[in-house]
C-alpha cells in the first residue's frame, strides 16, 4: 500500500506540474507564418487525415513539405492520424518500457518496445547500440550453440516483424520507403543549427568548421567522432552484459550522439536525460547535476517561447526536492561516486578530499548557471554580439555534458558496484 501511495503521489505531482506549465505560453505562439510545434502537429493531422498514405512523405500540390512536412518515422504519422499531438515523451516512454522489460528479463517484449520507440522518433538511435550490444552480449554469454542462439534468433525475428508491421504501408514500393528514409534523415540541413550545446556548435566559436569542410566531409567527420566516442562503452557492455553496465552504456551512448553526431536539436538532450534518471538512485548527485544542466541548456528556447517562470520554478523545485530526498550532497564519497580509479591518485594527492571537491564544483556550477540565466534575462547583449548569451549558455552546458560523459565512462570501466548494490540494480 505504501508503494502504491508513493506512486500515486508521484503521478499526481507530475500531472500538477504539467498542468501548471500548460497555463503558460507555447512554441511559436502568434509567430507567423510558420508558428511552431502546435501548428506542426495540426498540419500533420491535416496531412495524414486528408491524404492517402502514399503521399504523406512526398512533396505534391496538396502536401508542401517546406511547410511542416512530416519528417518522423511512420509510427508518429499514425499517431497524428489518430489523435494529433505528438509528445516527445511517447518515444521516451517506449524506450523506458524497453529498459524496464530487459531489467525484468523480458527480452522479446523489451525489443518490441524499443522498436516502437525507434519507429516513433529516429533520434532513439541514440539508445540503439546499447540495446543491441546488451542483447547480443547476453546471447553470447548463454552460448551461441544452445540457448544463446535460440534467444538471438527469437529477438531477430521479433525486431523484423515489429519493423515490418510499422512500415507495412510503405513496403510495396521501394521508392516510397526510400523517400520516408530521406525525410527522416535530412542530411542537407548541415552539421548543426541554432546554439545547441554540443561539440560542433561550441567549437564553431573558434573554428568555423562549416566554412572549412564540405557538407559530405562534415557528415563523415561527425560519424567518425560519434563512433569513436560510443565504441568503448558499447564494447564494455558487449563483454559484460549486466543491467548496471546497460544503464551506464545508455547514458554514454546518448551523450556521445548528442555531443558529436550530425544535426542535433537542443531538445535531443532529453534522450540523455532518460538514462540519467535511471541512475538517480545509484549516482544521485551526478545525475541531478546533469539533469539540471540539461534543463539549463534549453534556456534560449524557454526565453524564446516565454517560459522563463516555469523554467525557474521547476528547476529550483527539482533541485531542492531531489537533493533533499536522495541526500545527494552527503553521497559524494569515492565509494558513492563509484570512482575506484580515484583511489590510485591518493598516493600523489593525499590531501585532497574528493567529496569536498565535488560539492564545491557543484555549488560553483549551479552559481554559474544561475548567473548566466539572470544575465540572459536582465542584460542586453552588445550590438556586434547579438547571440552572446545563447552561445555562453551553449558552451557552459557543453562543458557539463562533456564532463558527465567522461565521468560515466570512467564509472563504467571502474570496478562494478558491490554485490548488494548490484542485486538492487538488477
DRENDO-1510 file (C-alpha; in Angstrom, 1 decimal, always signed):
<recs>
REC; n; res; u; v; w
REC; 1; UNK; +0.0; +0.0; +0.0 .
REC; 2; UNK; +2.8; +2.4; +0.8 .
REC; 3; UNK; +4.4; +1.8; -2.5 .
REC; 4; UNK; +1.2; +2.4; -4.4 .
REC; 5; UNK; +0.6; +5.6; -2.4 .
REC; 6; UNK; +4.1; +6.8; -3.3 .
REC; 7; UNK; +3.5; +6.0; -7.0 .
REC; 8; UNK; +0.1; +7.8; -6.9 .
REC; 9; UNK; +1.7; +10.8; -5.3 .
REC; 10; UNK; +4.4; +11.0; -7.9 .
REC; 11; UNK; +1.8; +10.7; -10.8 .
REC; 12; UNK; -0.4; +13.4; -9.3 .
REC; 13; UNK; +2.6; +15.6; -8.8 .
REC; 14; UNK; +3.7; +15.1; -12.4 .
REC; 15; UNK; +0.2; +15.9; -13.7 .
REC; 16; UNK; +0.0; +19.0; -11.5 .
REC; 17; UNK; +3.4; +20.3; -12.8 .
REC; 18; UNK; +2.4; +19.7; -16.4 .
REC; 19; UNK; -1.0; +21.4; -15.8 .
REC; 20; UNK; +0.8; +24.4; -14.3 .
REC; 21; UNK; +3.3; +24.6; -17.2 .
REC; 22; UNK; +0.4; +24.3; -19.7 .
REC; 23; UNK; -1.1; +27.6; -18.5 .
REC; 24; UNK; +2.0; +29.4; -19.9 .
REC; 25; UNK; +3.0; +30.2; -23.4 .
REC; 26; UNK; +4.0; +27.6; -26.0 .
REC; 27; UNK; +6.2; +27.1; -29.0 .
REC; 28; UNK; +5.6; +29.6; -31.8 .
REC; 29; UNK; +2.6; +31.3; -30.2 .
REC; 30; UNK; +1.4; +34.1; -32.5 .
REC; 31; UNK; +4.6; +34.0; -34.6 .
REC; 32; UNK; +3.6; +34.0; -38.3 .
REC; 33; UNK; +3.9; +32.5; -40.8 .
REC; 34; UNK; +5.3; +29.1; -39.6 .
REC; 35; UNK; +4.2; +29.4; -35.9 .
REC; 36; UNK; +5.6; +26.5; -34.0 .
REC; 37; UNK; +5.1; +22.9; -32.7 .
REC; 38; UNK; +1.4; +23.2; -32.3 .
REC; 39; UNK; +0.9; +24.3; -35.9 .
REC; 40; UNK; +3.2; +21.4; -37.0 .
REC; 41; UNK; +1.0; +18.9; -35.0 .
REC; 42; UNK; -2.1; +20.4; -36.5 .
REC; 43; UNK; -0.7; +20.2; -40.0 .
REC; 44; UNK; +0.5; +16.6; -39.6 .
REC; 45; UNK; -3.0; +15.6; -38.6 .
REC; 46; UNK; -4.4; +17.5; -41.6 .
REC; 47; UNK; -2.0; +15.7; -43.9 .
REC; 48; UNK; -2.5; +12.2; -42.5 .
REC; 49; UNK; -6.3; +12.6; -42.4 .
REC; 50; UNK; -6.9; +14.1; -45.8 .
REC; 51; UNK; -4.2; +12.4; -48.0 .
REC; 52; UNK; -3.5; +8.8; -48.8 .
REC; 53; UNK; -0.6; +7.2; -47.0 .
REC; 54; UNK; +1.4; +7.2; -50.3 .
REC; 55; UNK; +1.5; +11.0; -50.3 .
REC; 56; UNK; +2.4; +11.6; -46.6 .
REC; 57; UNK; +6.1; +12.0; -47.2 .
REC; 58; UNK; +6.1; +13.3; -50.8 .
REC; 59; UNK; +6.1; +16.9; -52.0 .
REC; 60; UNK; +2.9; +17.4; -54.0 .
REC; 61; UNK; +0.5; +20.2; -54.8 .
REC; 62; UNK; -1.5; +19.1; -51.7 .
REC; 63; UNK; +1.4; +18.5; -49.5 .
REC; 64; UNK; +4.1; +21.2; -49.3 .
REC; 65; UNK; +7.0; +19.7; -47.5 .
REC; 66; UNK; +8.5; +23.1; -46.9 .
REC; 67; UNK; +5.6; +23.9; -44.6 .
REC; 68; UNK; +6.0; +21.5; -41.6 .
REC; 69; UNK; +6.4; +18.4; -43.8 .
REC; 70; UNK; +6.4; +15.1; -42.0 .
REC; 71; UNK; +10.0; +14.2; -41.0 .
REC; 72; UNK; +9.5; +11.5; -38.4 .
REC; 73; UNK; +9.0; +7.7; -38.8 .
REC; 74; UNK; +5.7; +6.0; -39.6 .
REC; 75; UNK; +4.5; +5.5; -36.0 .
REC; 76; UNK; +4.5; +9.3; -35.5 .
REC; 77; UNK; +2.3; +9.7; -38.6 .
REC; 78; UNK; -0.1; +7.0; -37.4 .
REC; 79; UNK; -0.3; +8.8; -34.0 .
REC; 80; UNK; -1.0; +12.1; -35.8 .
REC; 81; UNK; -3.8; +10.5; -37.8 .
REC; 82; UNK; -5.4; +9.1; -34.6 .
REC; 83; UNK; -5.1; +11.9; -32.1 .
REC; 84; UNK; -2.9; +14.8; -33.3 .
REC; 85; UNK; -0.4; +16.0; -30.8 .
REC; 86; UNK; +2.9; +14.0; -30.8 .
REC; 87; UNK; +4.6; +14.2; -27.4 .
REC; 88; UNK; +8.3; +13.8; -27.0 .
REC; 89; UNK; +7.5; +11.6; -24.1 .
REC; 90; UNK; +6.0; +8.9; -26.2 .
REC; 91; UNK; +9.2; +7.7; -27.8 .
REC; 92; UNK; +11.0; +8.1; -24.4 .
REC; 93; UNK; +8.2; +6.2; -22.8 .
REC; 94; UNK; +8.6; +3.3; -25.3 .
REC; 95; UNK; +12.3; +3.3; -24.7 .
REC; 96; UNK; +11.8; +3.3; -20.9 .
REC; 97; UNK; +9.4; +0.3; -21.2 .
REC; 98; UNK; +12.1; -1.4; -23.2 .
REC; 99; UNK; +14.7; -0.8; -20.5 .
REC; 100; UNK; +12.3; -2.0; -17.7 .
REC; 101; UNK; +11.4; -5.1; -19.7 .
REC; 102; UNK; +15.1; -6.0; -20.2 .
REC; 103; UNK; +15.7; -5.4; -16.5 .
REC; 104; UNK; +12.9; -7.9; -15.7 .
REC; 105; UNK; +14.3; -10.4; -18.2 .
REC; 106; UNK; +11.6; -10.0; -20.8 .
REC; 107; UNK; +13.9; -9.6; -23.7 .
REC; 108; UNK; +11.4; -10.0; -26.5 .
REC; 109; UNK; +9.0; -7.6; -25.0 .
REC; 110; UNK; +11.8; -5.1; -24.4 .
REC; 111; UNK; +12.8; -5.4; -28.1 .
REC; 112; UNK; +9.3; -4.7; -29.3 .
REC; 113; UNK; +9.1; -1.6; -27.0 .
REC; 114; UNK; +12.4; -0.2; -28.3 .
REC; 115; UNK; +11.5; -0.9; -31.9 .
REC; 116; UNK; +8.3; +1.1; -31.4 .
REC; 117; UNK; +10.4; +3.9; -29.9 .
REC; 118; UNK; +12.7; +3.9; -32.9 .
REC; 119; UNK; +9.8; +3.9; -35.3 .
REC; 120; UNK; +8.3; +6.8; -33.4 .
REC; 121; UNK; +11.3; +9.1; -33.5 .
REC; 122; UNK; +14.5; +8.4; -35.3 .
REC; 123; UNK; +16.5; +10.1; -32.5 .
REC; 124; UNK; +16.1; +6.9; -30.5 .
REC; 125; UNK; +19.1; +5.7; -32.4 .
REC; 126; UNK; +20.9; +7.4; -29.5 .
REC; 127; UNK; +19.9; +4.4; -27.5 .
REC; 128; UNK; +20.1; +1.7; -30.2 .
REC; 129; UNK; +23.7; +0.5; -29.8 .
REC; 130; UNK; +23.3; -0.3; -26.0 .
REC; 131; UNK; +20.2; -2.3; -26.7 .
REC; 132; UNK; +21.9; -4.2; -29.4 .
REC; 133; UNK; +25.1; -4.8; -27.5 .
REC; 134; UNK; +23.3; -5.8; -24.3 .
REC; 135; UNK; +21.1; -8.4; -26.0 .
REC; 136; UNK; +23.9; -9.7; -28.2 .
REC; 137; UNK; +26.3; -9.9; -25.3 .
REC; 138; UNK; +23.6; -11.8; -23.3 .
REC; 139; UNK; +23.1; -14.2; -26.2 .
REC; 140; UNK; +26.8; -14.8; -26.5 .
REC; 141; UNK; +27.1; -15.4; -22.7 .
REC; 142; UNK; +24.4; -18.0; -22.9 .
REC; 143; UNK; +26.3; -19.8; -25.7 .
REC; 144; UNK; +25.7; -19.4; -29.4 .
REC; 145; UNK; +25.4; -23.2; -29.8 .
REC; 146; UNK; +22.5; -23.5; -27.4 .
REC; 147; UNK; +20.1; -21.2; -25.5 .
REC; 148; UNK; +22.0; -18.1; -26.7 .
REC; 149; UNK; +21.4; -18.9; -30.4 .
REC; 150; UNK; +17.7; -19.5; -29.7 .
REC; 151; UNK; +17.5; -16.2; -27.9 .
REC; 152; UNK; +19.3; -14.4; -30.7 .
REC; 153; UNK; +17.0; -15.8; -33.4 .
REC; 154; UNK; +13.9; -15.1; -31.4 .
REC; 155; UNK; +15.0; -11.4; -30.9 .
REC; 156; UNK; +15.9; -11.0; -34.6 .
REC; 157; UNK; +12.5; -12.3; -35.7 .
REC; 158; UNK; +10.8; -10.0; -33.1 .
REC; 159; UNK; +12.6; -7.0; -34.4 .
REC; 160; UNK; +12.0; -7.8; -38.1 .
REC; 161; UNK; +8.3; -8.4; -37.5 .
REC; 162; UNK; +7.8; -5.2; -35.5 .
REC; 163; UNK; +9.6; -3.1; -38.1 .
REC; 164; UNK; +7.6; -4.8; -40.9 .
REC; 165; UNK; +4.3; -4.0; -39.3 .
REC; 166; UNK; +5.3; -0.4; -38.7 .
REC; 167; UNK; +6.4; +0.1; -42.3 .
REC; 168; UNK; +3.8; -2.2; -43.9 .
REC; 169; UNK; +2.0; +0.6; -46.0 .
REC; 170; UNK; +5.3; +1.7; -47.5 .
REC; 171; UNK; +6.9; -1.7; -48.3 .
REC; 172; UNK; +5.0; -2.4; -51.5 .
REC; 173; UNK; +7.1; +0.3; -53.3 .
REC; 174; UNK; +10.8; +0.6; -52.6 .
REC; 175; UNK; +10.8; +4.2; -53.8 .
REC; 176; UNK; +8.2; +5.0; -51.2 .
REC; 177; UNK; +10.2; +3.5; -48.4 .
REC; 178; UNK; +13.4; +5.3; -49.5 .
REC; 179; UNK; +11.5; +8.7; -49.6 .
REC; 180; UNK; +10.5; +8.1; -46.0 .
REC; 181; UNK; +14.1; +7.4; -45.1 .
REC; 182; UNK; +15.3; +10.6; -46.8 .
REC; 183; UNK; +12.7; +12.6; -45.0 .
REC; 184; UNK; +13.6; +11.3; -41.5 .
REC; 185; UNK; +17.4; +11.7; -42.1 .
REC; 186; UNK; +17.7; +15.2; -43.6 .
REC; 187; UNK; +21.4; +15.4; -44.1 .
REC; 188; UNK; +21.1; +18.6; -46.2 .
REC; 189; UNK; +20.4; +20.7; -43.1 .
REC; 190; UNK; +24.1; +20.9; -42.2 .
REC; 191; UNK; +26.2; +20.0; -39.2 .
REC; 192; UNK; +24.2; +21.9; -36.6 .
REC; 193; UNK; +21.5; +24.6; -36.3 .
REC; 194; UNK; +20.9; +27.3; -33.7 .
REC; 195; UNK; +23.0; +27.2; -30.5 .
REC; 196; UNK; +22.9; +23.6; -29.5 .
REC; 197; UNK; +25.3; +22.6; -26.6 .
REC; 198; UNK; +27.4; +20.1; -28.5 .
REC; 199; UNK; +30.9; +19.9; -29.7 .
REC; 200; UNK; +30.4; +21.4; -33.2 .
REC; 201; UNK; +28.5; +24.5; -32.1 .
REC; 202; UNK; +31.0; +25.1; -29.2 .
REC; 203; UNK; +34.0; +24.6; -31.5 .
REC; 204; UNK; +32.4; +26.9; -34.1 .
REC; 205; UNK; +33.3; +29.8; -31.8 .
REC; 206; UNK; +37.0; +29.2; -32.6 .
REC; 207; UNK; +37.0; +27.2; -35.8 .
REC; 208; UNK; +34.3; +27.7; -38.5 .
REC; 209; UNK; +34.1; +24.1; -39.5 .
REC; 210; UNK; +31.2; +24.7; -41.8 .
REC; 211; UNK; +33.2; +27.1; -43.8 .
REC; 212; UNK; +36.3; +24.9; -44.0 .
REC; 213; UNK; +34.8; +21.5; -44.7 .
REC; 214; UNK; +32.2; +20.4; -47.4 .
REC; 215; UNK; +28.9; +19.1; -46.3 .
REC; 216; UNK; +30.0; +15.5; -47.0 .
REC; 217; UNK; +33.2; +15.9; -45.1 .
REC; 218; UNK; +31.3; +17.3; -42.1 .
REC; 219; UNK; +29.0; +14.3; -42.1 .
REC; 220; UNK; +31.9; +11.8; -42.3 .
REC; 221; UNK; +33.8; +13.7; -39.5 .
REC; 222; UNK; +30.7; +13.7; -37.3 .
REC; 223; UNK; +30.1; +10.0; -38.0 .
REC; 224; UNK; +33.7; +9.0; -37.2 .
REC; 225; UNK; +33.8; +11.1; -34.0 .
REC; 226; UNK; +30.4; +9.7; -32.8 .
REC; 227; UNK; +31.5; +6.1; -33.5 .
REC; 228; UNK; +34.8; +6.6; -31.7 .
REC; 229; UNK; +33.1; +8.2; -28.7 .
REC; 230; UNK; +30.4; +5.4; -28.3 .
REC; 231; UNK; +32.6; +2.4; -29.1 .
REC; 232; UNK; +34.4; +1.9; -25.8 .
REC; 233; UNK; +31.2; +1.9; -23.8 .
REC; 234; UNK; +29.5; -0.5; -26.2 .
REC; 235; UNK; +32.4; -2.9; -26.3 .
REC; 236; UNK; +32.5; -2.9; -22.5 .
REC; 237; UNK; +28.7; -3.7; -22.4 .
REC; 238; UNK; +29.2; -6.4; -25.0 .
REC; 239; UNK; +31.8; -8.2; -22.9 .
REC; 240; UNK; +30.0; -7.5; -19.6 .
REC; 241; UNK; +26.2; -7.6; -20.4 .
REC; 242; UNK; +24.9; -6.7; -16.9 .
REC; 243; UNK; +21.9; -4.4; -16.3 .
REC; 244; UNK; +24.2; -1.9; -14.5 .
REC; 245; UNK; +26.5; -1.8; -17.5 .
REC; 246; UNK; +23.5; -1.4; -19.7 .
REC; 247; UNK; +22.2; +1.7; -17.8 .
REC; 248; UNK; +25.6; +3.3; -18.0 .
REC; 249; UNK; +26.0; +2.5; -21.7 .
REC; 250; UNK; +22.6; +4.1; -22.4 .
REC; 251; UNK; +23.9; +7.3; -20.8 .
REC; 252; UNK; +27.2; +7.2; -22.5 .
REC; 253; UNK; +25.8; +6.4; -25.9 .
REC; 254; UNK; +23.1; +9.1; -25.8 .
REC; 255; UNK; +25.7; +11.7; -24.7 .
REC; 256; UNK; +28.2; +10.6; -27.4 .
REC; 257; UNK; +25.5; +11.1; -30.0 .
REC; 258; UNK; +24.4; +14.4; -28.6 .
REC; 259; UNK; +28.0; +15.7; -28.4 .
REC; 260; UNK; +29.3; +14.5; -31.7 .
REC; 261; UNK; +26.5; +13.5; -34.1 .
REC; 262; UNK; +25.1; +15.3; -37.1 .
REC; 263; UNK; +22.2; +17.8; -37.0 .
REC; 264; UNK; +21.4; +17.7; -33.2 .
REC; 265; UNK; +18.5; +19.6; -31.8 .
REC; 266; UNK; +18.6; +21.2; -28.3 .
REC; 267; UNK; +15.7; +19.0; -27.1 .
REC; 268; UNK; +17.7; +15.9; -28.0 .
REC; 269; UNK; +19.3; +16.2; -24.6 .
REC; 270; UNK; +16.1; +14.6; -23.3 .
REC; 271; UNK; +17.5; +11.3; -24.8 .
REC; 272; UNK; +20.5; +11.6; -22.4 .
REC; 273; UNK; +18.3; +12.7; -19.5 .
REC; 274; UNK; +16.3; +9.5; -19.6 .
REC; 275; UNK; +19.2; +7.1; -18.7 .
REC; 276; UNK; +20.4; +9.8; -16.2 .
REC; 277; UNK; +17.0; +9.4; -14.4 .
REC; 278; UNK; +17.6; +5.7; -14.3 .
REC; 279; UNK; +20.9; +6.4; -12.4 .
REC; 280; UNK; +19.3; +8.8; -9.8 .
REC; 281; UNK; +19.3; +6.2; -7.0 .
REC; 282; UNK; +22.8; +4.9; -7.9 .
REC; 283; UNK; +24.7; +8.2; -8.6 .
REC; 284; UNK; +22.3; +10.8; -7.2 .
REC; 285; UNK; +24.5; +14.0; -7.2 .
REC; 286; UNK; +25.9; +13.4; -10.7 .
REC; 287; UNK; +22.5; +12.5; -12.1 .
REC; 288; UNK; +20.8; +15.6; -10.5 .
REC; 289; UNK; +23.7; +17.8; -11.6 .
REC; 290; UNK; +23.4; +16.6; -15.2 .
REC; 291; UNK; +19.6; +16.8; -15.3 .
REC; 292; UNK; +19.8; +20.4; -14.0 .
REC; 293; UNK; +22.4; +21.3; -16.7 .
REC; 294; UNK; +20.2; +19.6; -19.3 .
REC; 295; UNK; +17.3; +21.9; -18.4 .
REC; 296; UNK; +19.6; +25.0; -18.3 .
REC; 297; UNK; +20.9; +24.1; -21.8 .
REC; 298; UNK; +17.4; +24.8; -23.2 .
REC; 299; UNK; +17.2; +28.3; -21.6 .
REC; 300; UNK; +17.3; +30.1; -25.1 .
REC; 301; UNK; +14.3; +28.0; -26.2 .
REC; 302; UNK; +12.4; +28.8; -23.0 .
REC; 303; UNK; +13.1; +32.5; -23.3 .
REC; 304; UNK; +12.1; +32.4; -27.0 .
REC; 305; UNK; +8.7; +30.9; -26.0 .
REC; 306; UNK; +8.1; +33.0; -22.9 .
REC; 307; UNK; +8.7; +30.1; -20.4 .
REC; 308; UNK; +11.1; +31.8; -18.0 .
REC; 309; UNK; +8.8; +31.5; -15.0 .
REC; 310; UNK; +8.1; +27.7; -15.4 .
REC; 311; UNK; +11.8; +27.2; -16.1 .
REC; 312; UNK; +12.8; +28.9; -12.8 .
REC; 313; UNK; +10.1; +27.3; -10.7 .
REC; 314; UNK; +10.5; +23.7; -11.9 .
REC; 315; UNK; +14.4; +23.9; -11.9 .
REC; 316; UNK; +14.5; +25.2; -8.3 .
REC; 317; UNK; +11.8; +22.7; -7.2 .
REC; 318; UNK; +13.6; +19.8; -8.8 .
REC; 319; UNK; +17.0; +20.8; -7.3 .
REC; 320; UNK; +15.6; +21.2; -3.8 .
REC; 321; UNK; +13.4; +18.1; -3.6 .
REC; 322; UNK; +15.8; +15.7; -5.4 .
REC; 323; UNK; +18.8; +16.8; -3.3 .
REC; 324; UNK; +16.8; +16.6; -0.1 .
REC; 325; UNK; +15.0; +13.3; -0.8 .
REC; 326; UNK; +18.1; +11.5; -2.1 .
REC; 327; UNK; +20.6; +13.1; +0.3 .
REC; 328; UNK; +22.7; +13.8; -2.7 .
REC; 329; UNK; +25.2; +16.1; -1.2 .
REC; 330; UNK; +26.0; +13.6; +1.5 .
REC; 331; UNK; +26.5; +10.8; -1.0 .
REC; 332; UNK; +29.6; +12.0; -2.9 .
REC; 333; UNK; +32.4; +9.9; -1.3 .
REC; 334; UNK; +34.7; +7.9; -3.5 .
REC; 335; UNK; +32.6; +4.8; -2.9 .
REC; 336; UNK; +29.3; +6.5; -3.6 .
REC; 337; UNK; +30.6; +8.1; -6.8 .
REC; 338; UNK; +31.9; +4.7; -7.9 .
REC; 339; UNK; +35.3; +6.1; -8.6 .
REC; 340; UNK; +37.5; +3.2; -7.7 .
REC; 341; UNK; +40.2; +4.6; -10.0 .
REC; 342; UNK; +40.4; +7.7; -7.9 .
REC; 343; UNK; +42.0; +5.7; -5.1 .
REC; 344; UNK; +45.2; +5.4; -7.1 .
REC; 345; UNK; +45.6; +9.2; -7.2 .
REC; 346; UNK; +45.6; +9.4; -3.4 .
REC; 347; UNK; +49.3; +8.5; -3.3 .
REC; 348; UNK; +50.0; +11.5; -5.5 .
REC; 349; UNK; +47.4; +13.9; -4.0 .
REC; 350; UNK; +46.9; +12.7; -0.4 .
REC; 351; UNK; +45.5; +15.9; +1.0 .
REC; 352; UNK; +42.6; +16.3; -1.5 .
REC; 353; UNK; +39.1; +15.4; -0.2 .
REC; 354; UNK; +37.1; +14.1; -3.2 .
REC; 355; UNK; +33.7; +14.7; -1.6 .
REC; 356; UNK; +34.7; +18.3; -0.7 .
REC; 357; UNK; +35.9; +18.9; -4.3 .
REC; 358; UNK; +32.8; +17.5; -5.9 .
REC; 359; UNK; +30.4; +19.5; -3.6 .
REC; 360; UNK; +32.2; +22.8; -4.3 .
REC; 361; UNK; +32.3; +22.1; -8.0 .
REC; 362; UNK; +28.5; +21.6; -7.8 .
REC; 363; UNK; +28.0; +24.9; -6.0 .
REC; 364; UNK; +30.1; +26.8; -8.5 .
REC; 365; UNK; +28.4; +25.1; -11.4 .
REC; 366; UNK; +24.9; +26.0; -10.1 .
REC; 367; UNK; +26.0; +29.5; -9.4 .
REC; 368; UNK; +27.4; +29.9; -13.0 .
REC; 369; UNK; +24.1; +28.6; -14.5 .
REC; 370; UNK; +22.1; +31.0; -12.2 .
REC; 371; UNK; +24.3; +33.9; -13.2 .
REC; 372; UNK; +24.0; +33.2; -16.9 .
REC; 373; UNK; +20.3; +32.9; -16.6 .
REC; 374; UNK; +20.0; +36.2; -14.9 .
REC; 375; UNK; +22.3; +37.9; -17.4 .
REC; 376; UNK; +20.4; +36.5; -20.3 .
REC; 377; UNK; +17.2; +38.0; -19.0 .
REC; 378; UNK; +18.4; +41.3; -17.5 .
REC; 379; UNK; +21.2; +42.4; -19.8 .
REC; 380; UNK; +21.2; +43.4; -23.4 .
REC; 381; UNK; +24.0; +41.8; -25.5 .
REC; 382; UNK; +26.4; +44.1; -27.4 .
REC; 383; UNK; +25.1; +45.1; -30.8 .
REC; 384; UNK; +28.0; +43.3; -32.5 .
REC; 385; UNK; +27.4; +40.1; -30.5 .
REC; 386; UNK; +23.6; +39.6; -30.6 .
REC; 387; UNK; +23.9; +35.8; -29.8 .
REC; 388; UNK; +26.3; +36.3; -26.9 .
REC; 389; UNK; +24.1; +34.8; -24.1 .
REC; 390; UNK; +22.8; +31.8; -26.1 .
REC; 391; UNK; +26.4; +31.0; -27.1 .
REC; 392; UNK; +27.6; +31.3; -23.5 .
REC; 393; UNK; +24.7; +29.1; -22.3 .
REC; 394; UNK; +25.7; +26.6; -25.0 .
REC; 395; UNK; +29.4; +26.5; -24.1 .
REC; 396; UNK; +28.7; +26.2; -20.4 .
REC; 397; UNK; +26.2; +23.4; -21.0 .
REC; 398; UNK; +28.6; +21.7; -23.3 .
REC; 399; UNK; +31.3; +21.7; -20.7 .
REC; 400; UNK; +28.9; +20.0; -18.2 .
REC; 401; UNK; +27.8; +17.4; -20.8 .
REC; 402; UNK; +31.4; +16.6; -21.8 .
REC; 403; UNK; +32.4; +16.2; -18.1 .
REC; 404; UNK; +29.4; +14.0; -17.4 .
REC; 405; UNK; +30.3; +11.9; -20.5 .
REC; 406; UNK; +33.8; +11.4; -19.2 .
REC; 407; UNK; +32.6; +10.6; -15.7 .
REC; 408; UNK; +30.1; +8.0; -16.8 .
REC; 409; UNK; +32.7; +6.3; -19.0 .
REC; 410; UNK; +35.1; +6.2; -16.0 .
REC; 411; UNK; +32.4; +4.6; -13.8 .
REC; 412; UNK; +31.5; +2.1; -16.5 .
REC; 413; UNK; +35.2; +1.0; -16.7 .
REC; 414; UNK; +35.8; +1.0; -13.0 .
REC; 415; UNK; +35.1; -1.8; -10.7 .
REC; 416; UNK; +31.4; -2.9; -10.6 .
REC; 417; UNK; +29.3; -1.9; -7.6 .
REC; 418; UNK; +29.2; -4.1; -4.6 .
REC; 419; UNK; +27.2; -7.3; -4.7 .
REC; 420; UNK; +24.4; -5.8; -2.6 .
REC; 421; UNK; +24.1; -2.8; -4.8 .
REC; 422; UNK; +24.3; -5.0; -7.9 .
REC; 423; UNK; +21.4; -7.0; -6.6 .
REC; 424; UNK; +19.4; -3.9; -6.0 .
REC; 425; UNK; +20.1; -2.5; -9.6 .
REC; 426; UNK; +19.0; -5.8; -11.2 .
</recs>
